[in-house]
Amino acid sequence: MVSRHHLDPADRAPLLHWLIFTGLCLFAAVLLWHYGLVRQMLAVDRTYISSVIVLLYFGASLHCLWRLIAVSREADAARGAAQLFAQGGQRVVVAGDGVAIDGVGMLPKGLMASHIRDLAVKSALQSGRRLDQTLLLRRLAGNLRGSNGFGGFAGDTLMKLGLIGTIVGFIMMLAPIAGLDTGNQGAIKASMNLMSEGMAVAMYTTLAGLIGSILIRIQYYMLEDATAKLFAFAVGVIDVHAVSLLEREAEHPR
């Protein structure tokens, strides 16, 4: 089996890009905390919508990290399988729940190896007919994407929470006007304080929702790009090497 130490460093590039991006975001958050902006936002927002947005952002970021690690591992396995195919071999052999290249070795376990195993089983059952892997490729693409769709849900949710905060803030701002006694200076002052608090809630929640949504979408764009590149690489290896060996074996069985 091919050692992971000899694999292309590009397989880890999406994870490194995420770490750099997150590091910059954390640095910006530390600066905002140092100047009191974050503490002011959390103190002024009595609805706690901003706190929910922050928690959801951290949860989505951790999910994106988990998916990037999974994609990087699959990229390692795919690169290892490609190197094994490059060493030669005349047959693709199903071995238990894995698959091997005759005379070379077992393919690293992963989604691509599972796909090639299914192709080998299908080729054996079809008795020499041409392989059609359309449905299997759709399944491979779906498995590689996994729960990446959570990024779109999280981004939309953050933006909608920000809009909800905007509406709630305006309600808080306009509510004191209904019973305002223009002759009572104390009531006017108290109403102005309530109106400023409502405006602060509207602005802070909107800002937190928009920024959080943008940052989450950037992270998941990195994830989707890495997944698309992995799928394209896997399809190339499968079509060029695995399918060719399987169809040749089907035409000239031993």
ABEGO torsion letter per residue (X at the ends): XBBAAABBAAAAAAAAAAAAAAAAAAAAAAAAAAAGAAAAAAAABAAGAAAAAAAAAAAAAAAAAAAAAAAAAAAAAAAAAAAAAAAEEABBBBBEABBBBBGAEBBBBEAAAAAAAAAAAAAAAAGGBBBBAAAAAAAAAAAAAEAAAAAAAAAAAAAAAAAAAAAAAAAAAAAAAAABBAABAAAAAAAAAAAAAAAAAAAAAAAAAAAAAAAAAAAAAAAAAAAAAAAAAAAAAAAAAAAAAAAAAAABBX
